[in-house]
Each structure stands twice: as C-alpha cells, then as structure tokens.
C-alpha cells in the first residue's frame, strides 16, 4: 500500500478518534513534553490548530508513520513562508523515505499557497536530522536567537 498524506486544520471528534490517537506516540518521539494522555494531547493540538497550524500525517495501511505540524506565515523579510513546527518520522520507519515524502508534499503545498520559502528550526543537538535536511536541500541562512520568558 502507498503512503498517503492526511491533513487536519482543526480537531473534530471524528478526526480526533481516528487520527490523533495514532499520531500521539509518533509526535512524542520529537516532543516528549507534550501533555500526557489522549484528552490532554487532543486539547493541546486543538489550541495549536486553532492558531492557524495544520497537522499532516503520513499514513500507510492505517498507521501514522510520520507527521508534520506546519503553518503559513506572512512577514516582511520573506513575504510568505511555509514554516514547519514539527517534522518527525516514527523511529521504526526512519530512512525509508517517509520524511522525504513529507517534505516533498510540504514543498508542493508551499507552491500552491504562494510561499517563497520552506523553513524549519532544528535543535543544535539533532545531528542526524541535520544531515537529512542538508540532503533535502536546506541550508542554514541565519541564527535563531531566543530568550525564554518567565
């Protein structure tokens, strides 16, 4: 069976029951500090999606094998960007083309949505992910400075 991409723009009961339960374990592989429990996870995702994010799931034979949480951002220095908050492939299925398929799909979405840039941030400790992003044609054009507020 082929990999397909399912996108959620909001959390409704049908989608939550069908997909979020399957996505949560994969999402936690990247974001282990997500709220625990399916109801808390569902509520957290509902808030993020209500803020304009979209959740796209790479699905094969009913199983979520990877996901991307993304949004379109208009700004003054790039005009319009498709920004990827989270991109993760289930560890059991890495190096099988799932991440590539998600990025390829996101790039096509960016074109459809008139974006001039496809962007993401990746923690400095994620060396394997960085090798993947370089292979996929990404570069490091700037530093991201951050100040955590109390």
ZITABEL-V341247 format. One record per backbone hydrogen bond with DSSP energy under -0.5 kcal/mol. CO is the residue of the C=O (numbers start at 1). NH is the residue of the N-H. E is the energy in kcal/mol with one decimal. If there is no record, write none. Layout:
co:CO nh:NH e:E
co:CO nh:NH e:E
//
This chain:
co:4 nh:6 e:-0.5
co:4 nh:59 e:-3.3
co:6 nh:57 e:-3.4
co:8 nh:55 e:-2.6
co:10 nh:12 e:-0.7
co:12 nh:16 e:-3.1
co:13 nh:17 e:-2.5
co:14 nh:18 e:-2.4
co:15 nh:19 e:-3.4
co:15 nh:20 e:-1.2
co:16 nh:21 e:-1.2
co:19 nh:23 e:-2.2
co:20 nh:24 e:-2.2
co:21 nh:25 e:-0.5
co:23 nh:27 e:-2.9
co:24 nh:28 e:-2.4
co:25 nh:29 e:-0.6
co:26 nh:29 e:-1.1
co:27 nh:30 e:-1.5
co:27 nh:31 e:-2.7
co:30 nh:32 e:-0.6
co:31 nh:34 e:-1.6
co:37 nh:41 e:-2.8
co:38 nh:42 e:-2.6
co:39 nh:43 e:-2.3
co:40 nh:44 e:-2.4
co:41 nh:45 e:-2.6
co:42 nh:46 e:-2.3
co:43 nh:47 e:-1.9
co:44 nh:48 e:-2.0
co:45 nh:49 e:-3.0
co:46 nh:50 e:-2.2
co:47 nh:51 e:-1.1
co:48 nh:53 e:-1.6
co:49 nh:52 e:-1.8
co:54 nh:56 e:-0.6
co:54 nh:70 e:-2.7
co:55 nh:8 e:-3.2
co:56 nh:68 e:-2.7
co:57 nh:6 e:-2.3
co:57 nh:59 e:-0.8
co:58 nh:65 e:-3.2
co:58 nh:66 e:-1.1
co:59 nh:4 e:-2.8
co:60 nh:63 e:-2.1
co:63 nh:60 e:-2.4
co:63 nh:65 e:-0.7
co:65 nh:90 e:-2.9
co:66 nh:58 e:-2.9
co:67 nh:88 e:-2.4
co:68 nh:56 e:-3.2
co:68 nh:70 e:-0.5
co:69 nh:85 e:-2.1
co:69 nh:86 e:-1.7
co:70 nh:54 e:-3.0
co:71 nh:83 e:-2.9
co:73 nh:81 e:-2.8
co:75 nh:79 e:-0.7
co:78 nh:80 e:-1.6
co:79 nh:75 e:-2.3
co:80 nh:116 e:-3.1
co:80 nh:117 e:-1.1
co:81 nh:73 e:-2.8
co:81 nh:83 e:-0.7
co:82 nh:119 e:-2.6
co:83 nh:71 e:-2.2
co:83 nh:85 e:-0.7
co:84 nh:121 e:-0.6
co:86 nh:69 e:-2.4
co:88 nh:67 e:-2.7
co:90 nh:93 e:-2.6
co:91 nh:94 e:-0.9
co:93 nh:96 e:-0.7
co:97 nh:101 e:-2.3
co:98 nh:102 e:-2.5
co:99 nh:103 e:-2.7
co:100 nh:104 e:-2.8
co:101 nh:105 e:-2.4
co:102 nh:106 e:-2.8
co:103 nh:107 e:-2.5
co:104 nh:108 e:-2.0
co:105 nh:109 e:-2.3
co:106 nh:110 e:-2.7
co:107 nh:111 e:-1.9
co:108 nh:112 e:-2.4
co:109 nh:113 e:-2.3
co:110 nh:115 e:-3.1
co:111 nh:114 e:-1.5
co:117 nh:82 e:-2.7
co:119 nh:84 e:-3.0
co:123 nh:126 e:-2.1
co:125 nh:127 e:-1.6
co:126 nh:130 e:-2.1
co:127 nh:131 e:-2.1
co:128 nh:132 e:-1.8
co:129 nh:133 e:-2.6
co:130 nh:134 e:-2.6
co:131 nh:135 e:-2.2
co:132 nh:136 e:-1.7
co:133 nh:138 e:-2.5
co:134 nh:137 e:-1.7
co:139 nh:141 e:-0.7
co:143 nh:145 e:-0.7
//
